[in-house]
Amino acid sequence: MSSFIELDHYLFELFNEQLRWSVLDWIMPVWREKSTWIPLYLLIAGFVVYKFKIQGLYLILALGLCVGLADTISSKVIKPSVHRLRPCNDPELKAEVELLVHCGSGFSFTSSHASNHFAVASFLSITLGFFYRKIRLPLHLWAASIAWGQVYVGVHFPFDVIFGAILGLLIGNIVAKSYLRVSKFHLKFGT
């Protein structure tokens, strides 16, 4: 277990301290902020409801359930069970962390940003990916960039975001496939 922690600390130091770029110091605090993406979320919701009518509304509700599950499991189940301090709150690392945002008082493992955004990416790539195959890779790269931003700004360790991403992918996959089974969305609108 100690070699796992050492590797995580090494990777954190690499991404947070050694591989810094002044442009990213300015971009990443904004990029990883949830409110930055509200216009995109509204655009996706509007497009889906416009394109698929009532089925689109159900899809948006299922996506909300997906994110709610990812966030709840990460924040309310895993974090309180693991009790891992954020790097910016860890007494051994605190002085060395290049902190670009408010640290927060919550625990670190798993990253809720990573789980939530990967849940969105997974859900949308499975559901809307039937119609728009080219969105799959960009959705996952978008989620990965936000997750990596959590390490870059100093609030999460790399394994926090990796396991948060895995959690989000699993939940997004399960909810999307359940939604497709229940709604017959892909049969009604599939190409």
C-alpha positions, 0 to 999 in steps of 0.5 A, spaced: 500 500 500 505 504 501 508 503 494 501 505 491 501 512 495 508 513 493 507 513 486 500 517 487 505 522 491 510 522 485 505 523 480 501 528 483 508 532 484 509 531 477 503 534 474 502 539 480 509 542 480 514 540 475 509 540 469 507 547 470 505 551 464 503 559 465 497 558 460 494 552 464 495 556 470 490 561 468 486 556 464 485 550 469 482 554 475 476 556 470 476 550 466 475 545 472 469 549 475 462 546 474 459 553 473 464 554 467 460 548 463 453 551 465 452 554 458 454 547 455 449 543 459 443 548 457 445 547 450 445 539 450 439 539 454 435 544 449 438 540 443 436 534 446 429 536 447 428 539 441 431 533 437 427 528 440 421 531 444 418 528 450 424 522 449 429 527 449 426 530 456 426 523 459 433 522 457 435 529 460 432 526 466 436 520 466 442 524 465 440 527 471 439 521 475 446 518 473 450 525 475 446 524 482 448 517 483 455 519 481 456 525 485 452 521 491 456 515 491 463 519 490 461 524 496 457 521 501 459 514 500 466 513 498 469 520 501 467 519 508 469 511 508 476 513 506 477 519 509 483 521 505 486 528 505 486 533 499 493 534 497 492 541 499 490 539 506 495 534 507 500 536 513 506 533 509 505 536 502 501 542 504 507 547 503 509 544 496 502 544 493 501 549 487 494 551 489 491 555 484 484 554 487 480 554 494 482 547 497 476 545 500 475 542 507 472 535 504 476 529 503 479 527 496 478 520 494 474 519 489 474 526 485 467 528 485 469 532 479 471 526 475 466 521 477 460 526 475 464 528 468 465 521 466 458 519 468 456 525 463 461 523 458 459 515 458 451 516 459 451 521 453 456 517 448 452 511 449 445 514 448 447 520 443 452 516 440 447 512 436 446 518 432 452 522 433 458 517 433 463 523 433 461 525 440 464 519 443 471 521 443 471 528 445 466 527 451 471 523 454 477 527 452 473 533 455 471 529 462 479 527 462 481 534 461 477 536 467 479 530 472 486 532 470 485 539 472 483 537 479 490 535 480 493 540 476 490 546 481 492 542 487 486 539 490 486 532 488 491 526 487 492 522 480 489 516 483 483 520 486 481 522 479 482 515 476 478 512 481 473 517 480 473 516 473 472 509 473 466 510 478 463 515 473 464 510 467 461 505 471 455 509 473 454 512 466 454 505 463 449 502 467 444 508 467 445 509 460 444 501 458 438 501 463 435 507 460 435 504 453 432 498 455 427 501 459 425 507 454 426 503 447 430 510 445 434 507 440 429 503 437 424 509 436 430 514 433 435 509 431 438 510 424 
